Amino acid sequence: MEFWLDLNEEQQDLRAWVHGFAETVIRPAASEWDEREETPWPILQEAAKIGLYGFEFLVNTWSDTSGLSLPVANEELFWGDGGIGMAISGTSLAVAAIYGSGTPDQLVEWVPQCFGDAADPKVAAFCSTEPEAGSDVASMRSRAVYDEASDEWVLNGQKAYATNGGIANVHVVTASVDPSLGSRGQAAFVVPPGTKGLAATRKLKKLGLRASHTADVFLDDVRIPGSCLLGGKEALDRRLARAREKQNTPADRTKRSGQAAMRTFELSRPAVGAQALGIARAAYEYALEYAKTRVQFGRPIIENQAIAFALADMRTEIDAARLLVWRAAWMGRNERPFAAGEGSMSKLKAGEVAVAVTEKAVQILGGAGYLRDHPVERMYRDAKIYTIFEGTSEIQRLVIARAISGVHIR
Ligand SMILES: Cc1cc2nc3c(=O)[nH]c(=O)nc-3n(C[C@H](O)[C@H](O)[C@H](O)COP(=O)(O)OP(=O)(O)OC[C@H]3O[C@@H](n4cnc5c(N)ncnc54)[C@H](O)[C@@H]3O)c2cc1C
């Protein structure tokens, strides 16, 4: 499909619809849920009722062959509020893992359980990061051992910073089946609701995104049916055999990160970049209006070039980041190779722009910007995570640097 910057009618309708929800339902509640530091279940329910929270919504956005629907929707959702946006979007991490690694039967069985329904919405968690395995995913210590007698997998380990950890109906957990193979020896498993041995006793207190629940998850002899291995045992055995064959060949050593894994991450990054973009745009718009009305030295502060130029830079950076996000989303959907790490570029730029723009917005509001009376304080806190999760800015640069140089930069 050709790349086209004019949104079509459907995309414009989608944008207006999500924007309307963000404006009328999310924004008025944003400060309250940030203070409460709790998952806003009534808002999830509202979103589920109108079809904004659920698998159907994701399928509809994914089915857009331009790839732009998801970033467009995410930008509006997070324009409403970052914390509530993440409470609504967090489930999609687990769903993406099931979609990416599961069989069609697993998709049908587990995805509805991730979302629940409008009367009783549920959330799901994707648990990959560990205390000793953050950016360095290959050093994962959680283990999955197959018990042939009972056809069960037994999971042990600790997961860190899981969005929705412990409150999720469905947890998707990654673990190492063969640690000698590094990231190629890992697999993803569904832990069904109510499974014994999975616990998340400590909810983490965060700088921002406070309406989104984050917790460490402990796996203590968690026994799950063999069918909970995403993709199935035969596929895993084949993959492990291939990895063992290739292990230690010189070609393998230079391609440690694995092209397939990199492509999966690259595909999800523009959607995350769009979230950052929404927060940045909200802060910019607020600062622009404030600068037009705040009077000092007998004139609105926007009449000073220092303020007006700051706003000009903010808008320019946001628009530049959006172009990178849309380009990467289009490339991913149209199976263009990310030869220069374009997915990473989009997330890197949008995350850094969100941090810079929200900081400038606080500055433009002066003392008022530092108070909780104005939303830019919250946006400033919410934006920071975008240079950290889903791959830190340094890791994005690593991906881009390796892609453009062909050198295995460390
Ligand atoms: C609010 C929140 C929600 C999260 N949600 C989830 C979730 O749902 N599921 C999940 O699995 N994880 C989640 N995470 C974890 C997140 O993805 C990790 O925090 C992130 O990947 C970074 O890992 P780390 O914190 O261990 O940092 P580290 O990897 O320890 O990095 C520390 C610093 O070192 C730098 N660094 C590391 N290696 C290199 C290198 N090779 N070159 C240059 N610099 C390097 C990093 O960029 C960073 O600046 C979440 C985290 C937070 C805070």
The ligand as a MOL file (V3000), in Angstrom:
LIG
                    3D

  0  0  0     0  0            999 V3000
M  V30 BEGIN CTAB
M  V30 COUNTS 53 58 0 0 0
M  V30 BEGIN ATOM
M  V30 1 C 6.3860 1.4390 34.7420 0
M  V30 2 C 7.0740 0.2660 34.1220 0
M  V30 3 C 6.3210 -0.6840 33.4610 0
M  V30 4 C 6.9460 -1.7990 32.8960 0
M  V30 5 N 6.1700 -2.7710 32.3140 0
M  V30 6 C 6.7530 -3.9480 31.9520 0
M  V30 7 C 5.9640 -5.0590 31.5370 0
M  V30 8 O 4.7330 -4.9830 31.4720 0
M  V30 9 N 6.5870 -6.2160 31.2230 0
M  V30 10 C 7.9430 -6.3440 31.2860 0
M  V30 11 O 8.4440 -7.4160 30.9880 0
M  V30 12 N 8.7200 -5.2980 31.6570 0
M  V30 13 C 8.1690 -4.1190 32.0080 0
M  V30 14 N 8.9500 -3.0660 32.4330 0
M  V30 15 C 10.4040 -3.2210 32.4780 0
M  V30 16 C 11.1450 -2.3800 31.4470 0
M  V30 17 O 10.9390 -2.8850 30.1660 0
M  V30 18 C 12.6270 -2.3520 31.8820 0
M  V30 19 O 12.7030 -1.5310 33.0250 0
M  V30 20 C 13.5370 -1.8540 30.7830 0
M  V30 21 O 13.6220 -2.7830 29.7410 0
M  V30 22 C 14.9710 -1.5650 31.2830 0
M  V30 23 O 15.4730 -2.6020 32.0380 0
M  V30 24 P 16.1110 -2.2980 33.4640 0
M  V30 25 O 15.1270 -1.4870 34.2200 0
M  V30 26 O 16.5470 -3.5770 34.0740 0
M  V30 27 O 17.3480 -1.3780 33.1770 0
M  V30 28 P 18.8500 -1.8720 32.8600 0
M  V30 29 O 18.8350 -2.8420 31.7460 0
M  V30 30 O 19.5030 -2.2560 34.1360 0
M  V30 31 O 19.5200 -0.5320 32.3420 0
M  V30 32 C 20.0480 0.4700 33.1980 0
M  V30 33 C 20.7120 1.5330 32.3360 0
M  V30 34 O 21.8140 0.9540 31.6100 0
M  V30 35 C 21.6400 1.1770 30.2360 0
M  V30 36 N 22.1830 0.0430 29.4760 0
M  V30 37 C 21.9680 -1.2820 29.6830 0
M  V30 38 N 22.6190 -2.0050 28.7750 0
M  V30 39 C 23.2420 -1.1320 27.9470 0
M  V30 40 C 24.0670 -1.2540 26.7850 0
M  V30 41 N 24.3740 -2.4460 26.2780 0
M  V30 42 N 24.5390 -0.1240 26.2080 0
M  V30 43 C 24.2350 1.0940 26.7180 0
M  V30 44 N 23.4600 1.2740 27.8020 0
M  V30 45 C 22.9700 0.1770 28.4000 0
M  V30 46 C 20.1250 1.3160 30.0480 0
M  V30 47 O 19.8180 1.9900 28.8480 0
M  V30 48 C 19.7430 2.0960 31.2860 0
M  V30 49 O 20.0110 3.4630 31.0920 0
M  V30 50 C 8.3470 -1.9330 32.9740 0
M  V30 51 C 9.1050 -0.9440 33.6340 0
M  V30 52 C 8.4840 0.1160 34.2200 0
M  V30 53 C 9.3180 1.1070 34.9830 0
M  V30 END ATOM
M  V30 BEGIN BOND
M  V30 1 1 1 2
M  V30 2 1 2 3
M  V30 3 2 2 52
M  V30 4 2 3 4
M  V30 5 1 4 5
M  V30 6 1 4 50
M  V30 7 2 5 6
M  V30 8 1 6 7
M  V30 9 1 6 13
M  V30 10 2 7 8
M  V30 11 1 7 9
M  V30 12 1 9 10
M  V30 13 2 10 11
M  V30 14 1 10 12
M  V30 15 2 12 13
M  V30 16 1 13 14
M  V30 17 1 14 15
M  V30 18 1 14 50
M  V30 19 1 15 16
M  V30 20 1 16 17
M  V30 21 1 16 18
M  V30 22 1 18 19
M  V30 23 1 18 20
M  V30 24 1 20 21
M  V30 25 1 20 22
M  V30 26 1 22 23
M  V30 27 1 23 24
M  V30 28 2 24 25
M  V30 29 1 24 26
M  V30 30 1 24 27
M  V30 31 1 27 28
M  V30 32 2 28 29
M  V30 33 1 28 30
M  V30 34 1 28 31
M  V30 35 1 31 32
M  V30 36 1 32 33
M  V30 37 1 33 34
M  V30 38 1 33 48
M  V30 39 1 34 35
M  V30 40 1 35 36
M  V30 41 1 35 46
M  V30 42 1 36 37
M  V30 43 1 36 45
M  V30 44 2 37 38
M  V30 45 1 38 39
M  V30 46 1 39 40
M  V30 47 2 39 45
M  V30 48 1 40 41
M  V30 49 2 40 42
M  V30 50 1 42 43
M  V30 51 2 43 44
M  V30 52 1 44 45
M  V30 53 1 46 47
M  V30 54 1 46 48
M  V30 55 1 48 49
M  V30 56 2 50 51
M  V30 57 1 51 52
M  V30 58 1 52 53
M  V30 END BOND
M  V30 END CTAB
M  END
